[in-house]
Amino acid sequence: MNAPSPTPLAQEIAREIALTGPITVADYMERCLLHPRFGYYTTHEPFGAEGDFVTAPEISQIFGELLGLWAADTWMRLGSPPSFVLAELGPGRGTMMADVLRATQGVPGFRDAAHVVLVEASPRLRSRQADTLQRFDLSWAPSVDELPAGPLILLANEFFDALPIRQFVRTHEGIAERMVGLSEDGALAFGLRPGVRLDPRAEALLHAAPIGALLEICPAGLMIAQRLGARLSAKDGTGGGAALLIDYGHGGGFGDTLQALRQHAFDDVLAHPGEADLTAHVDFSALARAAVRGGALAYGPLAQGALLERLGLDARAERLKRNADTPTRGAIDAAHARLAGTGEGQMGTLFKALVLTHPLLDTPAGFASGEAFRDMST
């Protein structure tokens, strides 16, 4: 049986590598996801049953509603400012923000004070978001750096996992970077570039690890977290506030977590560039350290299931079931289990939440003061 023909993007990447040499894993991810003609997010509808994966807001309205109530509680902890920025990173089709805004319509003053800003670079996704949120006044920003000034309440769900990562391996000769190059038959293949240097902390971690240990670093994620930390901790009136980041990931460590998802199934990372979603597990401890360097206080990471239950998941599910028919009650129970359960295919412990706040802000809803982030690696 003949191997499938390489995708148009695979052919383009192969030509580039043949001319200029291997590229980093981060460069490969960026091309696969954001290439202006062949990128996955440029050409595909990734969300929902017709896409390649389903996110928490698509599973149940309860997810966005609870995050909306978290945002309203945070606004009150900020002193209910008459104007603030309500932002979302990577808002997909706008489903979660629609649930957030619906859940907060009964909070006096909140919706009038909110300037809704979606951080989205894709024109195609902006169009989908405008359709979903057509009843609301909103605007877009291409990056965190271009959010309007003022108190900020920011939400991000499954945003950081899609940011490009670099991978570094400890070898007998030292530290090498994992690269994407070409095999003898011209197909895309992984290889190693030796002799790379990292920041002192990362180098110390790898040098203390066994031969073969692989460390993933997400430069874009760390930069965003540090800038959010600086924005949230600002004392000049241009910032302040809190950010709630939810994603799947871990609290630090080693291992290759780069994965491809195509048609709701795992795929070879190099097999279908531009036609499969690429993600990597989020290192929440690294994000927290970066935000703390920026000046913020961090809480977590806390398991998604625990956060949702503390925010009222059980009570909200029971309320929705109260006047529902039997099939709808079953669907609500299934969504409840998917969001907070700990079994295979459930999100309760695989997904985690990290909150970043101004250092003087009260402990955020869903967290305890003892759950403030402490860097145990130093």
C-alpha positions as CSV (number, residue, x, y, z in Angstrom):
1,M,0.0,0.0,0.0
2,N,1.4,3.4,-1.0
3,A,2.0,6.0,1.6
4,P,-0.4,9.0,1.4
5,S,0.8,12.0,-0.6
6,P,2.3,14.8,1.6
7,T,0.1,17.7,2.3
8,P,0.7,21.0,0.4
9,L,2.2,22.5,3.6
10,A,4.5,19.4,4.1
11,Q,5.8,19.9,0.6
12,E,6.5,23.6,1.3
13,I,8.2,22.9,4.6
14,A,10.3,20.2,3.0
15,R,11.4,22.6,0.3
16,E,12.3,25.2,2.9
17,I,14.4,22.7,4.9
18,A,16.1,21.5,1.8
19,L,17.2,25.1,1.1
20,T,18.0,26.5,4.6
21,G,18.3,23.5,6.9
22,P,16.2,22.0,9.8
23,I,13.7,24.2,11.7
24,T,12.8,24.2,15.4
25,V,9.7,22.4,16.7
26,A,8.3,25.9,17.5
27,D,8.8,27.0,13.9
28,Y,7.1,23.8,12.7
29,M,4.1,24.3,15.0
30,E,3.7,27.9,14.0
31,R,3.7,27.0,10.3
32,C,1.3,24.1,10.8
33,L,-1.2,26.2,12.8
34,L,-0.9,29.7,11.3
35,H,0.5,29.5,7.8
36,P,-1.5,32.1,5.8
37,R,-2.6,29.6,3.1
38,F,-2.2,26.1,4.5
39,G,-2.3,26.6,8.3
40,Y,-4.7,24.5,10.3
41,Y,-6.5,27.5,12.0
42,T,-6.5,29.3,8.6
43,T,-8.3,26.6,6.7
44,H,-10.2,24.4,9.3
45,E,-13.1,24.6,11.6
46,P,-11.5,22.9,14.6
47,F,-14.3,23.1,17.2
48,G,-17.2,20.8,17.9
49,A,-18.4,17.5,16.5
50,E,-17.7,18.6,12.9
51,G,-14.2,19.7,13.8
52,D,-11.3,17.8,15.4
53,F,-11.8,18.5,19.1
54,V,-14.5,19.6,21.6
55,T,-13.6,22.2,24.3
56,A,-15.3,22.7,27.6
57,P,-17.6,25.6,26.5
58,E,-18.9,23.3,23.7
59,I,-19.6,20.5,26.2
60,S,-21.9,22.6,28.4
61,Q,-23.1,26.1,28.9
62,I,-22.3,25.6,32.6
63,F,-18.6,26.0,32.1
64,G,-18.8,29.6,30.7
65,E,-21.5,30.5,33.1
66,L,-19.4,29.6,36.1
67,L,-16.4,31.5,34.6
68,G,-18.8,34.5,34.1
69,L,-19.7,34.4,37.8
70,W,-16.0,34.2,38.7
71,A,-15.4,37.3,36.6
72,A,-18.3,39.2,38.2
73,D,-17.0,38.2,41.7
74,T,-13.6,39.4,40.7
75,W,-15.0,42.7,39.4
76,M,-16.6,43.3,42.8
77,R,-13.4,42.4,44.6
78,L,-11.8,45.2,42.4
79,G,-14.3,47.6,43.9
80,S,-16.8,47.4,41.0
81,P,-15.0,49.9,38.7
82,P,-17.3,51.8,36.4
83,S,-15.2,50.7,33.4
84,F,-13.0,47.7,32.9
85,V,-11.7,45.4,30.2
86,L,-13.3,41.9,30.0
87,A,-11.0,40.0,27.7
88,E,-10.7,36.5,26.4
89,L,-7.6,34.9,24.8
90,G,-8.3,32.5,21.9
91,P,-12.1,32.8,22.0
92,G,-12.8,30.2,19.4
93,R,-16.3,30.6,18.1
94,G,-17.2,33.0,20.9
95,T,-19.3,30.3,22.7
96,M,-17.7,30.8,26.1
97,M,-17.9,34.6,26.1
98,A,-21.6,34.4,25.1
99,D,-22.2,32.2,28.2
100,V,-20.2,34.6,30.4
101,L,-22.2,37.5,29.3
102,R,-25.5,35.7,29.7
103,A,-24.6,34.5,33.2
104,T,-23.7,38.0,34.3
105,Q,-26.7,39.9,33.0
106,G,-28.3,39.9,36.4
107,V,-25.2,41.4,38.1
108,P,-26.0,45.1,38.6
109,G,-23.5,47.3,36.7
110,F,-21.2,44.6,35.5
111,R,-22.3,44.4,31.8
112,D,-22.5,48.2,31.6
113,A,-18.9,48.5,32.9
114,A,-17.5,45.8,30.7
115,H,-15.5,46.6,27.6
116,V,-15.5,43.2,25.9
117,V,-12.3,42.6,23.9
118,L,-11.4,39.3,22.2
119,V,-7.7,38.6,21.6
120,E,-7.9,36.9,18.2
121,A,-5.6,37.3,15.1
122,S,-7.5,35.1,12.7
123,P,-10.0,37.0,10.4
124,R,-12.0,33.8,9.9
125,L,-12.5,33.2,13.6
126,R,-13.2,36.9,14.2
127,S,-16.1,36.5,11.8
128,R,-17.4,33.5,13.7
129,Q,-17.1,35.4,17.0
130,A,-19.0,38.4,15.6
131,D,-21.8,36.1,14.5
132,T,-22.0,34.4,17.9
133,L,-21.8,37.7,19.8
134,Q,-23.8,39.9,17.5
135,R,-26.0,41.2,20.3
136,F,-23.1,42.6,22.2
137,D,-20.7,45.5,21.8
138,L,-17.2,44.1,21.4
139,S,-13.9,44.7,19.8
140,W,-10.8,42.7,18.9
141,A,-7.1,43.0,19.7
142,P,-4.3,41.0,18.0
143,S,-2.3,40.5,21.2
144,V,-2.3,41.0,25.0
145,D,0.0,44.0,24.5
146,E,-2.7,45.8,22.6
147,L,-5.5,45.4,25.1
148,P,-7.0,48.8,26.2
149,A,-5.8,50.3,29.4
150,G,-7.7,50.0,32.6
151,P,-8.6,47.3,35.1
152,L,-8.5,43.9,33.4
153,I,-10.4,40.6,33.9
154,L,-9.1,38.1,31.5
155,L,-10.2,34.5,30.7
156,A,-8.3,32.0,28.7
157,N,-9.4,28.4,28.0
158,E,-7.3,26.1,25.9
159,F,-5.2,28.9,24.6
160,F,-1.7,28.2,25.9
161,D,-1.6,24.6,24.7
162,A,-1.5,25.8,21.1
163,L,1.4,28.1,21.5
164,P,4.6,26.8,19.8
165,I,7.1,25.0,22.0
166,R,10.8,24.2,21.7
167,Q,12.2,20.9,22.9
168,F,15.6,20.3,24.4
169,V,17.2,16.9,25.1
170,R,20.1,15.9,27.4
171,T,22.6,13.8,25.5
172,H,25.9,12.3,26.4
173,E,27.6,15.3,24.7
174,G,25.4,18.0,26.4
175,I,22.2,19.7,25.5
176,A,20.7,19.4,22.0
177,E,17.6,20.9,20.5
178,R,15.0,18.7,18.8
179,M,14.6,19.9,15.2
180,V,12.4,19.0,12.2
181,G,14.5,18.0,9.2
182,L,14.4,15.5,6.3
183,S,15.0,11.8,6.2
184,E,17.0,10.2,3.4
185,D,13.9,9.8,1.3
186,G,12.9,13.4,1.7
187,A,10.1,13.0,4.3
188,L,9.9,15.2,7.4
189,A,11.8,13.7,10.3
190,F,13.0,14.6,13.8
191,G,16.6,15.1,14.6
192,L,18.9,16.8,17.1
193,R,21.0,20.0,16.9
194,P,23.8,19.8,19.5
195,G,25.6,22.5,21.4
196,V,22.7,24.8,22.3
197,R,22.6,27.0,25.4
198,L,19.6,27.8,27.6
199,D,19.0,30.0,30.5
200,P,20.8,28.9,33.7
201,R,17.7,27.4,35.4
202,A,16.8,25.3,32.4
203,E,20.3,24.2,31.8
204,A,20.6,23.2,35.5
205,L,17.4,21.2,35.2
206,L,18.6,19.3,32.2
207,H,22.1,18.6,33.4
208,A,20.6,17.1,36.6
209,A,18.3,14.9,34.6
210,P,19.0,11.4,33.1
211,I,20.4,11.0,29.6
212,G,17.5,11.3,27.1
213,A,15.4,13.6,29.3
214,L,13.4,16.1,27.2
215,L,12.4,19.5,28.4
216,E,9.8,21.6,26.7
217,I,9.8,25.4,26.8
218,C,7.1,27.7,25.4
219,P,8.7,31.1,24.8
220,A,5.5,32.7,23.6
221,G,3.5,31.5,26.6
222,L,6.2,32.7,29.1
223,M,6.3,36.1,27.4
224,I,2.5,36.5,27.6
225,A,2.4,35.4,31.2
226,Q,5.2,37.9,32.2
227,R,3.4,40.7,30.4
228,L,0.1,39.8,32.0
229,G,1.9,39.9,35.3
230,A,3.2,43.3,34.6
231,R,-0.2,44.6,33.4
232,L,-2.1,43.1,36.4
233,S,0.3,44.5,38.9
234,A,0.6,48.0,37.5
235,K,0.2,50.8,40.0
236,D,-0.3,53.8,37.6
237,G,-4.0,53.2,36.9
238,T,-3.4,51.5,33.5
239,G,-3.7,48.0,34.9
240,G,-4.8,45.9,37.8
241,G,-7.1,43.0,37.9
242,A,-7.0,39.2,37.5
243,A,-6.6,36.5,34.8
244,L,-8.0,32.9,34.9
245,L,-6.1,30.5,32.7
246,I,-7.5,27.0,32.1
247,D,-5.8,24.4,30.0
248,Y,-4.5,20.8,30.1
249,G,-1.0,20.4,31.5
250,H,1.2,19.8,34.5
251,G,3.2,21.5,37.2
252,G,6.6,21.0,35.6
253,G,8.8,18.1,34.6
254,F,10.2,16.3,31.6
255,G,8.7,14.5,28.6
256,D,7.5,14.9,25.1
257,T,3.9,16.1,25.1
258,L,3.7,17.4,21.6
259,Q,0.6,15.8,19.9
260,A,-1.5,16.0,16.8
261,L,-5.3,15.6,16.7
262,R,-7.1,14.9,13.4
263,Q,-10.8,13.9,13.0
264,H,-11.1,13.4,16.8
265,A,-8.2,10.9,16.8
266,F,-4.5,11.2,17.6
267,D,-2.2,11.5,14.6
268,D,1.5,11.4,13.8
269,V,2.8,14.9,14.5
270,L,4.7,15.0,11.2
271,A,2.1,13.2,9.1
272,H,-0.4,15.9,8.1
273,P,1.0,19.4,8.5
274,G,-1.8,22.0,8.2
275,E,-4.5,19.3,8.4
276,A,-4.2,18.4,12.1
277,D,-4.3,20.4,15.3
278,L,-0.9,20.5,17.2
279,T,-0.8,21.1,20.9
280,A,1.5,20.5,23.9
281,H,0.8,20.2,27.6
282,V,1.1,23.5,29.5
283,D,3.7,23.9,32.2
284,F,1.7,25.9,34.7
285,S,4.6,26.3,37.1
286,A,6.6,28.0,34.3
287,L,3.7,30.3,33.5
288,A,3.3,31.2,37.2
289,R,7.0,32.0,37.6
290,A,6.9,34.2,34.5
291,A,3.8,36.1,35.8
292,V,5.4,36.5,39.3
293,R,8.5,37.9,37.6
294,G,6.2,40.4,36.0
295,G,4.9,41.5,39.4
296,A,1.7,39.5,39.8
297,L,0.6,37.0,42.5
298,A,-0.3,33.5,41.2
299,Y,-2.7,30.9,42.6
300,G,-2.7,27.2,41.6
301,P,-2.5,25.2,39.5
302,L,-5.8,23.7,40.7
303,A,-7.6,20.9,39.0
304,Q,-10.4,22.0,36.8
305,G,-12.9,19.8,38.5
306,A,-12.1,21.2,41.9
307,L,-12.4,24.7,40.7
308,L,-15.8,24.2,39.0
309,E,-17.2,22.4,42.0
310,R,-16.0,25.3,44.3
311,L,-17.7,27.8,41.9
312,G,-21.0,26.0,42.1
313,L,-21.0,23.3,39.4
314,D,-23.2,20.9,41.3
315,A,-25.9,23.5,42.2
316,R,-25.9,24.9,38.7
317,A,-26.3,21.4,37.1
318,E,-29.2,20.6,39.5
319,R,-30.9,23.8,38.7
320,L,-30.7,23.1,34.9
321,K,-32.1,19.6,35.5
322,R,-35.1,20.8,37.6
323,N,-37.5,21.3,34.7
324,A,-35.7,19.3,32.1
325,D,-37.0,16.1,30.4
326,T,-35.2,12.8,30.9
327,P,-32.9,13.0,27.9
328,T,-31.8,16.5,28.8
329,R,-31.2,15.5,32.4
330,G,-29.0,12.7,31.2
331,A,-27.1,15.1,28.9
332,I,-26.5,17.5,31.8
333,D,-25.2,14.6,34.0
334,A,-22.9,13.5,31.2
335,A,-21.5,17.0,30.7
336,H,-21.1,17.4,34.5
337,A,-19.0,14.2,34.5
338,R,-17.0,15.2,31.5
339,L,-16.1,18.6,32.9
340,A,-15.2,17.5,36.5
341,G,-14.7,13.7,36.4
342,T,-11.4,11.9,36.8
343,G,-11.9,8.9,34.5
344,E,-10.6,8.3,31.0
345,G,-11.7,11.0,28.6
346,Q,-12.8,13.3,31.5
347,M,-11.3,16.7,32.1
348,G,-11.5,17.1,35.9
349,T,-7.8,16.5,36.7
350,L,-6.1,16.6,33.3
351,F,-7.2,20.3,33.0
352,K,-6.0,22.8,35.5
353,A,-6.6,26.4,36.4
354,L,-4.1,29.1,37.2
355,V,-5.1,32.6,38.4
356,L,-2.9,35.7,38.2
357,T,-3.8,38.8,40.2
358,H,-2.7,42.2,41.4
359,P,-0.6,41.5,44.6
360,L,-3.1,43.4,46.8
361,L,-6.3,41.8,45.4
362,D,-8.2,39.5,47.8
363,T,-7.9,35.7,47.2
364,P,-9.9,35.0,44.1
365,A,-13.0,32.9,44.1
366,G,-12.4,29.2,43.9
367,F,-9.0,29.4,45.5
368,A,-7.7,29.5,49.1
369,S,-5.0,31.7,50.4
370,G,-2.8,28.7,51.0
371,E,-3.0,27.9,47.3
372,A,-0.9,30.8,46.2
373,F,1.9,29.6,44.0
374,R,5.2,29.0,45.6
375,D,8.2,28.0,43.4
376,M,9.5,24.8,44.9
377,S,12.2,24.5,42.3
378,T,14.5,27.2,43.6
